[in-house]
Amino acid sequence: MRKPVRLSFIRPMEPELVEPPPMGDGWSHEVKFDGYRTQVIKDTGGIRLFTKSGVDWTVKYKPIAKEAEGLTAESFIIEGEMIVLNDKGLSDFHSLRLAITRRPRDLYLVAFDLLHLNGHDLRDMPLQDRREVLQALIPAGGHIQFSEALPGTGDAVYHLACEANLEGIVSKRLDSVYRSRSTMNWRKIKCYVEKDMDIIGVQREPGKPAMVLMADQGRYMGGAFVTFKADKRQALWDRVQGKVGAPPPTGLKKQKAEWLKPGLVGRVRFLKGEETLRHASLKNFREDD
C-alpha cells in the first residue's frame, strides 16, 4: 500500500533576463505571461496554491483550486502563471489584482512545468519530458491551460511576440533539469516599448553615463541613458540649462540631480511590463507645446 504523500512548496527556478534570445535547436520558447507565478500542490491534504514566495493563496484562487481537484492524479506539483485576460485576449497585469479580489472566476492558470506526480519527484527529468507529462494531465477548454511552446527560432518567436504586443518570451533549454535558483538554462527576453514622458531632472556626474530622470503623469519612473551623438547631446543640454532650478520633487531630495522646470518632453525606449524604467534610453526630446 502506497504511503500518503504530503508535499511541500518548492522554491522556484527563475529565468535570467537577457537579450537577444538564444539561438539553436535545443530551446523551447513560450509566451511570457504578465501575471503572478503560482505553484499548485495536490496531496493528501487536498489542493493548495502558493505565490512565488511560498505564501498560501488558495482562498484567493478558489475557482482554480476547484478545477485543479478534477485533474486525474493522486498528487502533483504544477507550476504556472496566474493571469487575467483583457478584451484583446492578452494577459493584463494591471487588472489582475482587481480580478483576484472581485471576480476570481475570470482567472486563468497557464501551467508550464510539472515538478512532482503521483509520488515521483520529476525535477531530475529533462524539461521536454516533464512538459509532455504535464500536457497529458491538463484537459483542453478549462481555466487551467497548458503553456504551448511557440514554433520557430528564438529570434523569430521574439519578433512575433513583440509585434503581437506581448510582454516577451521565456526560452528554456529542452534538456534542463529543475533547480530552485536563477539560471541561464531559462532565459526571459522582454519586448521594448516607446513612450513620451516628462523630463524632470538630469544626472551628469564625471565618469558616469549621463541620464535624464523621467515622470509619467506626475509619477516618477526612473532614469534613461542619454546616448546621443555630440551635436544632439549638446542641443539637449542647451534646453536643459534653460530649465534648471526647480525644487526636488517630493521623495526625491536624496537623488544627485539637477531638477528642471516643466516643459521638456522625452521619447523613452524601455522594457515592457516593468513598474519603473528599466534598460531605458532617451530616443528624442522636444519642448512641450
Helices and strands as residue ranges (DSSP letters): E 14-17, E 27-31, E 36-43, E 46-51, H 62-69, E 76-83, H 93-102, G 104-106, E 108-117, E 120-121, H 127-137, E 144-146, H 154-163, E 168-173, E 182-190, E 192-203, E 211-216, E 219-226, H 230-241, E 258-259, E 264-271, E 281-287
